[in-house]
Structure formats: C-alpha cells, structure tokens
Amino acid sequence: MNSASLVESFLEMMSAERGAAENTLASYRRDLDDAREQLSGEPGGLAGASSAAIRGYLDSIAQRGFAASSQARKLSTLRQFYKFLYSEGLRADDPSGPVDSPRKARPLPKVLNEAETGRLLDRAAEAAATRETGAVRMLALVEVLYATGLRVSELVSLPVGVATRDERFFIIRGKGGKERMVPLSPKARAAMRDWLALRNAEPKFADSPWLFPSHSEQGYLPRQVFARDLKTLAAGAGIGANRVSPHVIRHAFASHLLQNGADLRAVQELLGHSDISTTQIYTHVLEERLVRLVHDHHPLAD
C-alpha cells in the first residue's frame, strides 16, 4: 500500500464528503505526514502499521516534547485515517482501536474578568470616537465578539446582512455546518451600524458579501490580523497582550454569563458546542457561584 497516495485519498474524502475546512485538512495533512515519516520503517508504512507501532509512535511524540493534547489530536487523526482504510476495504482491521488516548489535563481557560473586559471595550470605544476606519472596525469586532461568544473564524466571516437587519438575534453556521441562534446586544448592533456606514463609503468594498471585507484570499479580514490588532488594543487598555486573544474574549463571554446566573446548557448552545463535556471546562465558575449562593443565603452560613 502506498501510504502517501492513501493519505491524499483520505484528504479528498474529508473535503468532498465531510466538507472539512481548509485549516482542518491542513492539520490532518501535517499529522499524517509526520506519522508517515516516523512509521516509514514499518511493513506497509503508515497504512500497514500495527497497534504496537502506533503506540510506539505516540511514545516518540511524547519524547519529542509534544503536550498530551497534541498527542491526543494526532491519535484522533490516525483513528479517522484507519477508519477510512477499513471502510474502503483497504485494511481488514483498525489498528488504532486498541490504542488508549493519552490522558490530558483540562486546564482552566484564560479569561478576563468583567472589569478588564469593560476596560478593553472602553478603550476600543475611545479609539473609535476618532472615526479612524480601523478603530471603528475594531470596536464592532470586539463588541460583537463579547456579545455573542463567536469563534474567531465565525466572527471575521460574518455576512454583511447581519448589520443591515438590526435584529436582536441572528443565525450563525458553525462547525460541521450546524446552525445556532446568537444574541446581539444594543451596543454591538450600534457598533456594527457605525462600521457599516464607513464600510459602505469605500467603493472597493461595495460588492463584498462580508461585513469585514479585506483583500485577503478569502475576501474577509484574516483572523490573524484581528488577533494582532486585539493585542494592540489590550496593551492600550493596560492589559498584558499575552493575556488577550479572540478565544479569551469568547471564554469571557461564557464565564461572565455563568457568573451572572446563566444555565450551562444555554451557554453550550450559544457557544455551539456539540457536547456538554466541552462546555464543562467552565464548571469552576459554577462551583464558585454555588459556594457564594450557600454563603449568602443558607440560614446556617456564618
């Protein structure tokens, strides 16, 4: 079996049948190319590797300094690859089946507290008051991100129609093509309208379907550019740039909702998590709230 050609066939299937995004395909390719190189000495190479060989490969990943989360991701890629080979009749077994996933810790997400988030938004509003195009766009981006908890890829690729309807909710198509409803605060809607007015004044963006158009290959603002500008904004608000990213604002959205009484299931829906276990990284927030509730309201509390 030619492992290289089988990897290509697998990636084509993931693109055509599963609709995998370009970033996902690129990640699969990196993982499989690494495994193919490390398992090249096995009979049949990557495609013919045994369960023992796969365990040895995972051990070598750990020795190379990869975190448990990276090891688990690589094993997940291999599982999908071997499942593809099995379903196509190219292997009679799935060698990844007996291999245990590396145990990985669930670190608490980095998050800004409400005061810090308020400072960040205030700094964005101060900059936007100058009517400088980039500053007005940044205010719209951070207000919408904090109001909705969107993934950064969902945020930068918002259609322009979101800003023209002036509705309290809109539908977003997230991972796996799943749709969900997300809220828009009055401040987020106002920031989007301000940005839309400046955006529409630019003839070069008149025909763009995106709310945040760009000359990038995709046609909308690259997420890396937004992440970089967000760090600059954070520094201006007196917050360490290494503490802020689009994902940190998404975490702040979820944590602040839970701190103020939201239900974990509701937060799961808003974040677009398919499994409640993913949302449970925020249970520390619920635990703090429950302790506070007992201390404040139980008749025997000190």
C-alpha positions as CSV (number, residue, x, y, z in Angstrom):
1,M,0.0,0.0,0.0
2,N,1.3,3.4,-1.0
3,S,0.8,5.5,2.2
4,A,1.3,8.8,0.5
5,S,-1.4,8.2,-2.1
6,L,-3.8,6.9,0.6
7,V,-3.3,10.0,2.6
8,E,-4.3,12.0,-0.4
9,S,-7.4,9.9,-1.0
10,F,-8.3,10.3,2.7
11,L,-8.0,14.1,2.5
12,E,-10.0,14.2,-0.7
13,M,-12.8,12.2,1.0
14,M,-12.8,14.5,4.1
15,S,-13.1,17.5,1.8
16,A,-15.7,16.2,-0.6
17,E,-17.9,14.1,1.7
18,R,-17.4,15.7,5.1
19,G,-16.9,19.3,4.0
20,A,-13.8,19.7,6.1
21,A,-12.4,23.2,6.2
22,E,-9.0,24.1,4.7
23,N,-7.5,24.6,8.2
24,T,-8.8,21.2,9.3
25,L,-7.4,19.5,6.1
26,A,-4.0,21.2,6.6
27,S,-3.9,19.9,10.2
28,Y,-4.8,16.4,9.1
29,R,-2.0,16.6,6.5
30,R,0.6,17.7,9.0
31,D,-0.3,15.0,11.4
32,L,-0.4,12.2,8.8
33,D,2.8,13.4,7.1
34,D,4.6,13.3,10.5
35,A,3.2,9.8,11.2
36,R,4.1,8.6,7.7
37,E,7.7,9.7,8.2
38,Q,8.0,8.2,11.7
39,L,6.4,4.8,10.6
40,S,8.2,4.5,7.3
41,G,10.2,1.5,8.6
42,E,7.1,-0.5,9.3
43,P,5.9,-3.1,6.9
44,G,3.5,-1.2,4.7
45,G,4.5,2.0,6.3
46,L,1.8,4.2,7.8
47,A,-1.1,2.4,6.1
48,G,0.1,-1.0,7.2
49,A,1.2,-0.1,10.8
50,S,0.3,-2.3,13.7
51,S,-1.3,-1.2,17.0
52,A,2.2,-1.7,18.7
53,A,3.8,0.5,16.1
54,I,1.2,3.2,16.7
55,R,1.8,3.1,20.5
56,G,5.5,3.4,19.8
57,Y,4.8,6.4,17.6
58,L,2.8,8.1,20.3
59,D,5.6,7.4,22.8
60,S,8.0,9.1,20.4
61,I,5.7,12.1,20.2
62,A,5.8,12.4,24.0
63,Q,9.6,12.1,24.0
64,R,9.8,14.9,21.4
65,G,8.0,17.2,23.9
66,F,4.5,17.3,22.4
67,A,1.8,18.0,25.0
68,A,-0.8,15.4,25.8
69,S,-3.4,17.4,23.9
70,S,-1.2,17.3,20.8
71,Q,-0.7,13.6,21.2
72,A,-4.5,13.1,21.5
73,R,-5.1,15.1,18.4
74,K,-2.6,13.1,16.4
75,L,-4.2,9.9,17.5
76,S,-7.6,11.2,16.6
77,T,-6.3,11.9,13.1
78,L,-4.9,8.4,12.8
79,R,-8.2,6.9,14.0
80,Q,-10.1,8.7,11.2
81,F,-7.4,7.7,8.7
82,Y,-7.6,4.0,9.6
83,K,-11.4,4.1,9.8
84,F,-11.3,5.3,6.2
85,L,-9.0,2.5,5.1
86,Y,-11.2,-0.1,6.8
87,S,-14.4,1.3,5.3
88,E,-12.8,1.2,1.8
89,G,-11.7,-2.4,2.3
90,L,-8.0,-1.4,2.2
91,R,-7.4,-2.9,5.7
92,A,-9.2,-5.7,7.4
93,D,-8.8,-4.1,10.8
94,D,-8.4,-0.8,12.6
95,P,-5.0,-0.8,14.4
96,S,-5.8,2.4,16.3
97,G,-8.8,0.8,18.1
98,P,-6.8,-0.8,20.9
99,V,-4.6,2.2,21.5
100,D,-5.6,4.3,24.5
101,S,-5.8,8.0,24.2
102,P,-3.2,10.0,26.1
103,R,-4.6,11.4,29.3
104,K,-4.7,15.2,29.1
105,A,-5.3,17.7,31.8
106,R,-8.2,20.1,31.3
107,P,-6.5,23.5,32.1
108,L,-8.8,26.3,33.1
109,P,-9.3,28.7,30.2
110,K,-7.6,32.0,30.3
111,V,-10.2,34.7,30.9
112,L,-10.6,38.4,31.6
113,N,-12.7,39.5,34.5
114,E,-15.6,41.8,33.9
115,A,-13.7,44.9,34.9
116,E,-10.9,44.1,32.5
117,T,-13.3,43.3,29.7
118,G,-15.0,46.7,30.4
119,R,-11.7,48.5,30.1
120,L,-10.9,46.8,26.8
121,L,-14.3,47.8,25.4
122,D,-14.0,51.3,26.7
123,R,-10.5,51.7,25.1
124,A,-12.0,50.4,21.8
125,A,-14.8,53.0,22.0
126,E,-12.4,55.8,22.8
127,A,-10.3,54.9,19.7
128,A,-13.4,54.6,17.5
129,A,-14.5,58.1,18.5
130,T,-11.7,59.4,16.3
131,R,-13.7,57.9,13.3
132,E,-10.5,56.2,12.1
133,T,-11.6,53.3,9.9
134,G,-9.5,50.6,11.6
135,A,-10.6,51.7,15.1
136,V,-14.3,51.8,14.2
137,R,-14.0,48.3,12.7
138,M,-12.2,47.1,15.9
139,L,-15.0,48.4,18.1
140,A,-17.5,46.5,16.0
141,L,-15.4,43.3,16.2
142,V,-14.9,43.3,20.0
143,E,-18.4,44.3,20.8
144,V,-19.9,41.6,18.6
145,L,-17.4,39.0,19.9
146,Y,-18.2,39.8,23.6
147,A,-21.9,39.9,22.9
148,T,-22.0,36.6,21.0
149,G,-19.1,34.4,22.0
150,L,-18.5,33.5,18.3
151,R,-15.4,31.6,17.3
152,V,-13.0,34.0,15.6
153,S,-13.4,32.2,12.2
154,E,-17.2,32.8,12.6
155,L,-16.7,36.4,13.5
156,V,-14.4,37.6,10.7
157,S,-16.6,35.8,8.1
158,L,-19.9,37.3,9.1
159,P,-22.1,38.3,6.1
160,V,-22.9,42.0,5.7
161,G,-26.6,41.2,6.1
162,V,-26.1,40.7,9.9
163,A,-25.5,44.5,10.2
164,T,-28.4,45.6,7.9
165,R,-31.2,43.8,9.7
166,D,-30.8,45.4,13.2
167,E,-32.3,42.4,14.9
168,R,-31.6,41.1,18.4
169,F,-30.6,37.7,17.2
170,F,-29.1,36.2,14.1
171,I,-28.3,32.7,12.8
172,I,-24.7,31.6,12.5
173,R,-23.5,28.5,10.7
174,G,-20.7,27.0,12.8
175,K,-18.6,23.8,12.9
176,G,-19.9,21.0,10.8
177,G,-22.4,23.3,9.1
178,K,-24.6,23.4,12.3
179,E,-26.7,26.4,12.7
180,R,-27.4,28.2,16.0
181,M,-29.0,31.4,17.2
182,V,-26.8,34.0,18.9
183,P,-27.8,37.3,20.5
184,L,-26.7,40.8,19.7
185,S,-26.6,43.5,22.4
186,P,-27.7,47.0,21.6
187,K,-24.1,48.2,21.9
188,A,-23.0,45.5,19.4
189,R,-25.7,46.5,17.0
190,A,-24.8,50.2,17.2
191,A,-21.1,49.4,16.7
192,M,-21.9,47.3,13.6
193,R,-24.1,50.1,12.2
194,D,-21.3,52.6,12.7
195,W,-18.8,50.3,11.0
196,L,-21.3,49.6,8.2
197,A,-21.6,53.3,7.4
198,L,-17.8,53.6,7.0
199,R,-17.5,50.3,5.1
200,N,-20.2,51.3,2.6
201,A,-18.3,54.6,1.9
202,E,-15.5,52.6,0.5
203,P,-16.2,51.8,-3.2
204,K,-13.7,48.9,-3.2
205,F,-15.9,47.1,-0.7
206,A,-19.3,47.9,-2.2
207,D,-19.9,44.5,-3.7
208,S,-18.4,42.4,-0.9
209,P,-20.7,40.0,0.8
210,W,-18.7,40.2,4.0
211,L,-19.2,42.5,7.0
212,F,-15.5,42.8,7.5
213,P,-14.1,42.7,3.9
214,S,-10.5,42.5,3.0
215,H,-8.2,41.9,0.1
216,S,-7.2,38.5,1.6
217,E,-7.6,35.3,-0.4
218,Q,-10.9,34.6,1.4
219,G,-12.2,38.1,0.9
220,Y,-12.7,38.9,4.6
221,L,-10.5,40.0,7.4
222,P,-7.9,37.4,8.3
223,R,-8.2,36.1,11.8
224,Q,-4.5,36.6,12.4
225,V,-4.8,40.3,11.6
226,F,-7.7,40.7,14.1
227,A,-5.8,38.8,16.8
228,R,-2.8,41.0,16.3
229,D,-4.8,44.2,16.5
230,L,-6.7,42.9,19.6
231,K,-3.3,42.6,21.4
232,T,-2.5,46.2,20.5
233,L,-5.9,47.3,21.8
234,A,-5.3,45.3,25.1
235,A,-1.9,47.0,25.6
236,G,-3.6,50.4,25.2
237,A,-6.1,49.3,27.9
238,G,-3.3,48.4,30.3
239,I,-3.9,44.7,29.9
240,G,-0.9,42.4,29.1
241,A,-1.0,41.5,25.4
242,N,-0.2,37.9,26.2
243,R,-3.4,37.6,28.2
244,V,-5.7,38.5,25.3
245,S,-6.8,36.7,22.2
246,P,-10.1,36.3,20.4
247,H,-10.5,33.0,22.2
248,V,-10.0,34.7,25.5
249,I,-12.9,37.0,24.8
250,R,-15.0,34.0,23.8
251,H,-14.1,32.5,27.2
252,A,-15.0,35.8,28.9
253,F,-18.4,35.7,27.3
254,A,-19.2,32.2,28.6
255,S,-17.7,32.8,32.1
256,H,-19.4,36.1,32.7
257,L,-22.8,34.6,31.6
258,L,-22.3,31.7,34.1
259,Q,-21.2,34.0,36.9
260,N,-24.4,36.0,36.4
261,G,-26.8,33.1,36.6
262,A,-26.9,31.5,33.1
263,D,-27.5,27.8,32.7
264,L,-24.6,25.6,31.5
265,R,-26.9,24.1,28.8
266,A,-27.8,27.6,27.5
267,V,-24.1,28.5,27.3
268,Q,-23.4,25.2,25.4
269,E,-26.0,26.2,22.8
270,L,-24.6,29.8,22.5
271,L,-21.0,28.6,22.1
272,G,-22.0,26.0,19.5
273,H,-20.5,23.0,21.5
274,S,-21.9,19.8,20.2
275,D,-21.1,18.0,23.5
276,I,-21.8,19.4,27.0
277,S,-18.4,17.9,28.2
278,T,-16.7,20.6,26.1
279,T,-18.6,23.3,28.0
280,Q,-17.8,21.8,31.3
281,I,-14.4,23.5,31.4
282,Y,-16.4,26.3,32.9
283,T,-17.8,24.3,35.8
284,H,-15.2,26.1,38.1
285,V,-17.3,29.2,37.5
286,L,-20.5,27.4,38.6
287,E,-18.8,26.0,41.7
288,E,-17.7,29.5,42.7
289,R,-21.3,30.7,42.2
290,L,-22.8,27.9,44.2
291,V,-20.4,28.5,47.1
292,R,-21.3,32.1,47.1
293,L,-25.0,31.2,47.0
294,V,-24.7,29.0,50.0
295,H,-22.7,31.6,52.0
296,D,-25.1,34.4,51.1
297,H,-28.4,32.5,51.6
298,H,-28.1,29.4,53.8
299,P,-29.6,30.0,57.3
300,L,-26.6,28.3,58.9
301,A,-23.9,30.1,57.0
302,D,-21.6,32.3,59.0
